[in-house]
Amino acid sequence: MRVLSRYIGTEIILRALLILGLVTALMLLARGLEYLKDMADGDIPAQAVLSLLGLAVPQIFALALPLALFFGLLTTISRLYLDSEMDAMGAAGVGLYNLLPLVAGVALLGMILEAGLTLWAVPKGEARIASAMEDFQQQALTSVIRAGEFNEFPGGRMLFFDRRDGQGRLHGIFFHDSASQPPMTLTAKRGRLNQDESGRVEAVFEEGKRVQAKFGGDGFGRVMHFERYRVRRSLGEGGGGGAGPEARPTAELVRAADSGDPRLRTELFRRLAMPLSLPVLLLLAIPLGVEDRRSGARSYGVLWGALLVLAYHNGLILIEEWTERGAAPTHWLLWPLPLFTLALAGYLLRQRVHSQPLLPPVGAWLLPGRRR
């Protein structure tokens, strides 16, 4: 049995790696198209696309790993049936139930890998993506203003500067704010535009002179020299990158679990739900992989598997939306849908072991009293 388990387990892993590579490539392509659109819109520079794709790899692996193990197990069992290897194993007293320890081992390995991705690698990657996007959006913002020209901003504000260095700092600055009361004008040796999490653009000027004057019946003026001066009024709207709960470290989410913020609790339980879903999905893959070669009828296990995995994924998304709105407790992410899927997997496995149809005939539902 040990040799047989090694043989089947090796095939499951090899098939899972092949599927993982294919799914990862497709997800990277989809993500790359999104970044190319951002590049075309001027939100990020062209050289940032590959960097962002590299940072997105842990998140893509976390999404693709359950799919790879699920279809790797399903297609392996299907191949064993189509090649009559399961018939030979059955003659030796080895059936589907005997594969459960092997599937449990694969599930344990998958849970460890998925937990490492969802609890550590993905949040770290999301935080780096958020930081990189803020930097890229800041670069895109400063690239639209031109040196040697009067650049107009909302609210009657105007900015002029002589040049911009490689770090995005502005030099030889003239700034006028007609919206302040009284109107304000300043000159500075250098400065920088900053963008906060909400997307508002503010300015910081260094080593300059601020003039605030009003002319009327008794005109007055005031001149102030400064080392550092911040214009807190919004000069416009940027991309508003900002890191959300998905970029928070897991330890921080655990500490903030009692803070009352439903988004933080939902994110924490979502991370826990991903690894715990793997054993349930792998158990479901066993009966779906059974093929009846002698009858010539195909069970369409791959198709049914894809539909059930899609339904499971959408179900988790729906429960996650409910928990964020406060319509359901966050712990629902851990048990209602997995328990239902576990019961379904157990029923289908029992039907397959006893060579029963997965679903009763339609006639048995419509005319339950008729028996042959």
C-alpha positions as CSV (number, residue, x, y, z in Angstrom):
1,M,0.0,0.0,0.0
2,R,2.9,2.3,0.7
3,V,4.2,1.9,-2.9
4,L,0.7,2.4,-4.3
5,S,0.3,5.6,-2.2
6,R,3.6,6.9,-3.4
7,Y,2.7,6.2,-7.0
8,I,-0.7,7.9,-6.8
9,G,0.5,10.7,-4.7
10,T,3.4,11.5,-7.1
11,E,0.9,11.7,-10.0
12,I,-1.4,14.0,-8.0
13,I,1.4,16.4,-7.2
14,L,2.7,16.4,-10.8
15,R,-0.7,17.1,-12.2
16,A,-1.3,19.8,-9.5
17,L,2.0,21.5,-10.4
18,L,1.0,21.5,-14.1
19,I,-2.4,23.0,-13.4
20,L,-0.9,25.5,-10.9
21,G,1.5,26.7,-13.6
22,L,-1.4,27.0,-16.1
23,V,-3.8,28.8,-13.8
24,T,-1.0,31.1,-12.5
25,A,-0.1,32.1,-16.1
26,L,-3.7,32.9,-16.9
27,M,-4.1,35.0,-13.7
28,L,-0.9,36.8,-14.3
29,L,-2.1,37.6,-17.8
30,A,-5.4,39.0,-16.5
31,R,-3.6,41.0,-13.8
32,G,-1.0,42.3,-16.4
33,L,-3.8,43.5,-18.6
34,E,-5.2,45.6,-15.7
35,Y,-1.8,47.1,-15.1
36,L,-1.4,47.8,-18.8
37,K,-4.7,49.7,-18.6
38,D,-3.4,51.7,-15.6
39,M,-0.2,52.4,-17.6
40,A,-2.2,53.6,-20.6
41,D,-4.3,55.9,-18.3
42,G,-1.0,57.4,-17.0
43,D,-1.5,56.0,-13.4
44,I,1.7,54.0,-13.4
45,P,4.9,54.1,-15.4
46,A,5.7,51.4,-18.0
47,Q,8.6,50.0,-16.0
48,A,6.3,49.3,-13.0
49,V,4.2,46.6,-14.7
50,L,6.7,43.8,-14.2
51,S,7.4,44.9,-10.6
52,L,3.7,44.9,-9.7
53,L,3.2,41.5,-11.3
54,G,6.1,40.1,-9.2
55,L,4.5,41.4,-6.1
56,A,1.1,39.9,-7.0
57,V,2.5,36.3,-7.4
58,P,1.8,35.3,-3.7
59,Q,-1.8,36.3,-4.0
60,I,-2.2,34.5,-7.3
61,F,-0.6,31.4,-5.9
62,A,-3.0,31.5,-2.9
63,L,-6.0,31.5,-5.3
64,A,-4.6,28.9,-7.7
65,L,-3.3,26.4,-5.2
66,P,-6.7,25.0,-4.1
67,L,-7.8,24.7,-7.7
68,A,-4.6,22.9,-8.7
69,L,-4.8,20.3,-5.9
70,F,-8.5,19.8,-6.5
71,F,-8.2,19.2,-10.2
72,G,-4.9,17.4,-9.8
73,L,-6.7,14.8,-7.5
74,L,-9.8,14.7,-9.7
75,T,-8.0,14.0,-12.9
76,T,-5.7,11.5,-11.3
77,I,-8.6,9.4,-10.1
78,S,-10.3,9.8,-13.5
79,R,-7.2,8.5,-15.2
80,L,-6.9,5.5,-12.9
81,Y,-10.5,4.5,-13.7
82,L,-10.1,5.0,-17.5
83,D,-6.9,2.9,-17.5
84,S,-8.6,0.2,-15.5
85,E,-6.1,0.6,-12.7
86,M,-8.8,1.1,-10.2
87,D,-10.4,-2.2,-11.3
88,A,-7.1,-4.0,-10.6
89,M,-6.8,-2.2,-7.2
90,G,-10.4,-3.2,-6.5
91,A,-9.6,-6.8,-7.2
92,A,-6.8,-6.5,-4.6
93,G,-9.2,-5.1,-2.1
94,V,-8.2,-1.4,-2.5
95,G,-11.1,1.0,-3.0
96,L,-11.9,4.7,-2.8
97,Y,-12.1,4.6,1.0
98,N,-8.5,3.3,1.1
99,L,-7.4,6.5,-0.7
100,L,-8.6,8.7,2.2
101,P,-5.3,8.6,4.1
102,L,-3.4,9.6,1.0
103,V,-5.9,12.5,0.3
104,A,-5.6,13.6,4.0
105,G,-1.8,13.8,3.6
106,V,-2.1,15.9,0.4
107,A,-4.7,18.1,2.1
108,L,-2.4,18.6,5.1
109,L,0.5,19.6,2.8
110,G,-1.9,22.0,0.9
111,M,-3.2,23.5,4.1
112,I,0.4,24.3,5.3
113,L,1.3,25.9,2.0
114,E,-2.0,27.8,1.8
115,A,-1.8,29.0,5.4
116,G,1.7,30.3,4.7
117,L,0.5,32.2,1.7
118,T,-2.7,33.6,3.1
119,L,-1.5,34.4,6.6
120,W,2.0,35.8,5.7
121,A,3.0,36.1,2.1
122,V,-0.2,37.6,0.6
123,P,-0.6,40.4,3.3
124,K,3.1,41.3,2.9
125,G,2.8,41.4,-0.9
126,E,-0.4,43.5,-0.7
127,A,1.3,46.0,1.6
128,R,4.2,46.3,-0.9
129,I,1.8,46.7,-3.8
130,A,-0.1,49.5,-2.0
131,S,3.1,51.3,-1.2
132,A,4.4,50.9,-4.7
133,M,1.1,52.1,-6.2
134,E,1.2,55.2,-4.0
135,D,4.7,55.9,-5.2
136,F,3.7,55.4,-8.9
137,Q,0.6,57.5,-8.5
138,Q,2.7,60.2,-6.9
139,Q,5.1,60.1,-9.9
140,A,2.2,60.2,-12.3
141,L,0.8,63.2,-10.5
142,T,4.0,65.2,-10.5
143,S,4.6,64.3,-14.2
144,V,1.5,66.2,-15.3
145,I,2.8,69.5,-14.0
146,R,5.4,71.2,-16.2
147,A,8.5,73.2,-15.3
148,G,8.7,76.8,-16.5
149,E,4.9,77.0,-16.8
150,F,2.1,78.3,-14.6
151,N,0.2,75.2,-13.5
152,E,-3.4,75.8,-12.4
153,F,-5.1,73.7,-9.7
154,P,-8.7,73.7,-8.4
155,G,-9.7,76.6,-6.2
156,G,-7.8,79.3,-8.0
157,R,-4.3,78.0,-7.0
158,M,-1.3,78.3,-9.2
159,L,2.1,76.7,-9.1
160,F,5.3,77.7,-11.0
161,F,8.7,76.0,-10.6
162,D,12.0,76.1,-12.5
163,R,12.9,72.4,-12.6
164,R,12.2,69.0,-11.1
165,D,14.9,66.5,-10.0
166,G,15.0,62.7,-10.3
167,Q,13.3,62.2,-6.9
168,G,10.3,64.3,-7.9
169,R,11.2,67.4,-5.8
170,L,10.5,70.8,-7.3
171,H,13.0,73.6,-7.3
172,G,12.6,77.4,-7.7
173,I,9.0,77.6,-6.7
174,F,6.4,80.3,-6.9
175,F,2.9,79.5,-5.5
176,H,-0.2,81.6,-5.3
177,D,-3.5,80.8,-3.5
178,S,-6.3,83.2,-4.3
179,A,-8.8,81.1,-2.3
180,S,-7.2,81.9,1.1
181,Q,-8.4,84.9,3.0
182,P,-6.5,87.1,2.5
183,P,-4.8,85.8,-0.7
184,M,-1.4,84.2,-0.1
185,T,1.8,84.1,-2.3
186,L,5.0,82.3,-1.5
187,T,8.4,81.5,-3.0
188,A,10.5,78.6,-1.9
189,K,13.8,77.0,-2.9
190,R,12.3,73.5,-3.2
191,G,9.1,71.6,-2.4
192,R,7.1,68.4,-3.1
193,L,3.5,67.4,-3.8
194,N,2.2,64.7,-1.5
195,Q,-0.9,62.5,-1.7
196,D,-2.8,61.2,1.3
197,E,-4.8,58.0,1.6
198,S,-8.0,59.7,0.5
199,G,-6.3,60.9,-2.7
200,R,-6.1,64.5,-1.8
201,V,-3.0,66.3,-3.1
202,E,-1.2,68.7,-0.8
203,A,2.1,70.6,-1.0
204,V,5.2,70.9,1.2
205,F,7.6,73.8,0.6
206,E,11.0,74.3,2.2
207,E,13.2,77.4,2.8
208,G,11.1,80.2,1.4
209,K,9.1,83.4,2.1
210,R,5.3,83.7,2.5
211,V,3.5,87.0,1.6
212,Q,-0.1,87.5,2.7
213,A,-1.5,90.9,1.8
214,K,-4.9,92.7,1.4
215,F,-5.4,96.1,-0.1
216,G,-8.2,98.3,0.8
217,G,-8.9,101.5,2.7
218,D,-6.2,100.5,5.2
219,G,-4.0,98.2,3.3
220,F,-1.6,95.9,5.2
221,G,0.8,93.1,4.4
222,R,2.7,90.4,6.2
223,V,5.9,88.6,5.2
224,M,7.0,85.4,6.9
225,H,10.1,83.4,6.3
226,F,9.9,79.7,6.8
227,E,12.1,76.5,6.8
228,R,9.1,74.3,6.1
229,Y,5.6,75.2,5.1
230,R,2.7,72.8,4.3
231,V,-0.3,73.8,2.2
232,R,-3.1,71.7,3.7
233,R,-5.8,72.6,1.3
234,S,-6.4,70.0,-1.4
235,L,-4.7,70.9,-4.7
236,G,-6.6,68.2,-6.6
237,E,-7.5,64.5,-6.5
238,G,-5.0,61.7,-7.1
239,G,-5.3,57.9,-7.3
240,G,-5.9,57.5,-3.6
241,G,-3.9,54.2,-3.3
242,G,-4.0,53.5,0.4
243,A,-3.6,50.1,2.0
244,G,-6.8,48.3,3.1
245,P,-7.3,45.5,5.6
246,E,-5.9,42.9,3.1
247,A,-2.5,44.5,3.6
248,R,-2.6,44.3,7.4
249,P,-0.3,41.6,9.0
250,T,-2.3,38.7,10.4
251,A,-1.0,39.3,13.9
252,E,-2.3,42.9,13.7
253,L,-5.7,41.6,12.6
254,V,-5.8,39.2,15.6
255,R,-5.0,42.1,18.0
256,A,-7.7,44.2,16.4
257,A,-10.3,41.5,16.3
258,D,-12.2,43.0,19.2
259,S,-12.0,46.6,17.8
260,G,-15.5,46.4,16.4
261,D,-14.4,47.0,12.8
262,P,-16.3,44.4,10.7
263,R,-13.8,44.8,7.8
264,L,-10.9,43.7,10.0
265,R,-12.7,40.7,11.5
266,T,-14.0,39.7,8.0
267,E,-10.5,39.8,6.6
268,L,-9.1,37.7,9.5
269,F,-11.8,35.0,9.1
270,R,-11.4,35.0,5.3
271,R,-7.7,34.2,5.7
272,L,-8.5,31.4,8.0
273,A,-11.3,30.0,5.7
274,M,-9.0,29.6,2.7
275,P,-6.7,26.8,4.2
276,L,-9.6,25.1,6.0
277,S,-11.5,24.8,2.7
278,L,-8.8,22.6,1.2
279,P,-9.7,19.2,2.9
280,V,-13.4,19.7,2.0
281,L,-12.7,20.4,-1.7
282,L,-10.3,17.5,-1.9
283,L,-12.8,15.1,-0.4
284,L,-15.3,16.4,-3.0
285,A,-12.8,15.7,-5.8
286,I,-12.7,11.9,-5.1
287,P,-16.3,11.0,-6.2
288,L,-16.3,13.5,-9.0
289,G,-13.2,11.8,-10.5
290,V,-14.9,8.4,-10.9
291,E,-15.4,7.3,-14.5
292,D,-17.3,4.2,-15.7
293,R,-15.3,3.0,-18.7
294,R,-17.3,-0.2,-19.2
295,S,-20.6,1.6,-19.7
296,G,-19.0,4.1,-22.1
297,A,-20.8,7.0,-20.3
298,R,-18.7,9.9,-19.1
299,S,-19.4,11.4,-15.7
300,Y,-18.3,14.9,-16.7
301,G,-16.5,15.1,-13.4
302,V,-14.2,18.0,-14.5
303,L,-17.2,20.1,-15.6
304,W,-19.1,19.4,-12.4
305,G,-16.0,20.0,-10.3
306,A,-15.5,23.4,-12.0
307,L,-19.1,24.4,-11.4
308,L,-19.0,23.3,-7.7
309,V,-15.7,25.1,-7.0
310,L,-17.1,28.2,-8.7
311,A,-20.2,27.9,-6.5
312,Y,-18.1,27.4,-3.4
313,H,-16.0,30.4,-4.2
314,N,-19.0,32.7,-4.9
315,G,-20.6,31.4,-1.8
316,L,-17.6,32.6,0.3
317,I,-17.7,36.0,-1.5
318,L,-21.4,36.3,-0.7
319,I,-20.9,35.5,3.0
320,E,-18.0,37.9,3.1
321,E,-20.2,40.7,1.8
322,W,-22.8,39.8,4.4
323,T,-20.3,39.9,7.3
324,E,-18.9,43.3,6.1
325,R,-22.4,44.7,6.1
326,G,-23.1,43.2,9.6
327,A,-25.9,41.0,8.2
328,A,-24.1,37.8,9.4
329,P,-21.4,37.1,12.0
330,T,-17.9,36.7,10.7
331,H,-17.5,33.1,11.9
332,W,-20.0,32.1,9.2
333,L,-17.0,32.2,6.9
334,L,-15.6,29.1,8.7
335,W,-18.5,26.6,8.9
336,P,-21.9,26.9,7.0
337,L,-20.6,26.5,3.5
338,P,-17.7,24.1,4.3
339,L,-20.1,21.9,6.4
340,F,-22.7,21.8,3.5
341,T,-19.9,20.9,1.0
342,L,-18.5,18.3,3.4
343,A,-22.0,16.6,3.7
344,L,-22.3,16.7,-0.1
345,A,-18.9,15.2,-0.6
346,G,-19.6,12.4,1.9
347,Y,-22.9,11.6,0.2
348,L,-21.3,11.5,-3.3
349,L,-18.5,9.4,-2.0
350,R,-20.9,6.9,-0.5
351,Q,-22.9,6.7,-3.7
352,R,-19.7,6.0,-5.7
353,V,-18.4,3.4,-3.3
354,H,-21.7,1.5,-3.5
355,S,-22.0,2.0,-7.3
356,Q,-25.1,4.0,-6.9
357,P,-26.1,7.0,-9.2
358,L,-25.0,10.4,-7.8
359,L,-28.6,11.6,-8.1
360,P,-31.8,9.5,-7.8
361,P,-33.7,9.1,-11.1
362,V,-36.1,11.8,-12.0
363,G,-39.0,9.3,-12.0
364,A,-38.3,8.4,-8.4
365,W,-38.9,12.1,-7.5
366,L,-42.0,12.5,-9.5
367,L,-43.6,9.1,-8.7
368,P,-42.1,8.0,-5.4
369,G,-44.7,5.2,-5.1
370,R,-43.6,3.3,-8.2
371,R,-41.1,0.5,-7.7
372,R,-40.0,-2.3,-10.0
